[in-house]
Amino acid sequence: MNCKYCGAALPTKGGTCPNCGRMIPMDQKKIMRELLDPKWNEYRDQNTAMYKSASNTDGENARLGKMIAIMLLVMVGIIVIVVVMTN
């Protein structure tokens, strides 16, 4: 792939053109990734799906933590009531 400003060949990695020094636009970087690795979109989609599934378990853990906190508060409340009643 060539630089859209000066026409020089672009390296496979890097964010600037080695000839003119201008930044490679994001849309051109995306095209380069897809040309270098045709399965790049598939990898990206798999990683995104894994991230979403990991964030779902975080929500479940937060809910479990809230349930444990409520149970502890109820137990402490019962203990306080029992102590007050016995005195």
GUDOFI-294392 format. One record per atom (N, C-alpha, C): x, y, z; residue in three letters. Coordinates in steps of 0.05 Angstrom, whole numbers, plus 5000, padded with zeros to 4 digits. Example, Ala and Ser with C-alpha at 12.3 -4.5 7.8 and 13.67 -1.06 7.14 Angstrom:
2
526448865156Ala/524649105156Ala/526449345156Ala/525749555142Ser/527349795143Ser/525850015157Ser/
! end
This chain:
87
501749775000Met/500050005000Met/501850255000Met/500950454987Asn/502450704984Asn/501250935000Asn/502951125007Cys/502051365021Cys/500151525003Cys/497951615014Lys/496151754997Lys/496952044992Lys/499052135006Tyr/500052415003Tyr/502452424983Tyr/504352244987Cys/506752254969Cys/507052014951Cys/505551794956Gly/505751564939Gly/507951364946Gly/509451414967Ala/511551234975Ala/510350984987Ala/511850764985Ala/510950504997Ala/510950535028Ala/508850445040Leu/508650465069Leu/509550205083Leu/510750235106Pro/511549995121Pro/509149855132Pro/509449595139Thr/507149445150Thr/506449545178Thr/508349655193Lys/507749765219Lys/508650055220Lys/507450195238Gly/508250475241Gly/505950665234Gly/506050905244Gly/503851085240Gly/504551315222Gly/507051325212Thr/507851545194Thr/509151435169Thr/508951595148Cys/510251525122Cys/513251575125Cys/514851385117Pro/517751415120Pro/518851635100Pro/517351695079Asn/518351885060Asn/517552175067Asn/514952225071Cys/514152505076Cys/513652565106Cys/513552355123Gly/513252385151Gly/510352445161Gly/508452445142Arg/505752495150Arg/504452255163Arg/502552305180Met/501052085194Met/499451935174Met/499351665178Ile/497651495161Ile/494851505172Ile/492851585156Pro/490151605166Pro/489051335176Pro/487251355196Met/486251105209Met/484850925188Met/483351045169Asp/482050875150Asp/484050725132Asp/486250845126Gln/488350715110Gln/489750495127Gln/490050545153Lys/491250335170Lys/489450095171Lys/486850135173Lys/484949915173Lys/485149755148Lys/485249895125Ile/485549755099Ile/488049595098Ile/490249705109Met/492849565109Met/492649305126Met/491349325149Arg/491049085167Arg/489448875152Arg/487348955139Glu/485648755125Glu/487148635101Glu/488848785088Leu/490448675065Leu/492548485075Leu/493848555098Leu/495948395109Leu/494948135121Leu/492648145133Asp/491447915146Asp/488447915141Asp/487547755121Pro/484747755113Pro/482847665136Pro/483947515155Lys/482247425177Lys/482247625201Lys/483347865197Trp/483448065218Trp/480748125230Trp/478748165212Asn/476048225222Asn/474947995239Asn/475547755231Glu/474547525246Glu/475847515274Glu/478447575275Tyr/479847585301Tyr/478747805319Tyr/478248035307Arg/477148265322Arg/474448195333Arg/472748065317Asp/470047985326Asp/470247785349Asp/472047595347Gln/472347395368Gln/473247525394Gln/475147715392Asn/476147855416Asn/473948025428Asn/472348145411Thr/470148315422Thr/468148135436Thr/467547905425Ala/465647725437Ala/466747625464Ala/469347565465Met/470547475491Met/470347705512Met/470847955503Tyr/470748175522Tyr/467948205533Tyr/465948185515Lys/463148215524Lys/462347995543Lys/463247745538Ser/462547535556Ser/463947575583Ser/466447675583Ala/467847725608Ala/466447945624Ala/465348155610Ser/464048365625Ser/461348275636Ser/460148075623Asn/457647965634Asn/458147825661Asn/460347685664Thr/460947555689Thr/461547765711Thr/462547995703Asp/463048205723Asp/460348295735Asp/458348315718Gly/455648385728Gly/454548185747Gly/454947925741Glu/454047715758Glu/455547725785Glu/458147775784Asn/459747795809Asn/458748025826Asn/458148245813Ala/457148485828Ala/454548415842Ala/452748275828Arg/450148205840Arg/450548015863Arg/452347825860Leu/452947635882Leu/454147775906Leu/455847975901Gly/456948135923Gly/454848285938Gly/452948395923Lys/450748545937Lys/449048355954Lys/448548115943Met/446947915959Met/448447835984Met/451047795983Ile/452547726007Ile/452447956027Ile/452748206017Ala/452648436035Ala/449948456050Ala/447848406035Ile/445148416047Ile/444848196068Ile/445847956062Met/445647736081Met/447247796106Met/449547916104Leu/451147986127Leu/449748196144Leu/448548396131Leu/447048596146Leu/444748476161Leu/443248296149Val/441048166162Val/442048006186Val/444247856183Met/445347706205Met/446247886228Met/447548106222Val/448448296242Val/446048406257Val/443948476241Gly/441448576253Gly/440248376272Gly/440148126265Ile/439047916282Ile/440647886307Ile/443347896305Ile/445047876328Ile/444648106347Ile/444348346336Val/443848586353Val/441248556368Val/439148466354Ile/436548426367Ile/436748226389Ile/438048006384Val/438347786404Val/439847896429Val/441948046425Val/443548156447Val/441848346463Val/440348516450Val/438648716464Val/436448576479Val/435348366468Met/433048226482Met/434048076506Met/436547976506Thr/437547816529Thr/438347996552Thr/438848246547Asn/439648426569Asn/437348546582Asn/
! end
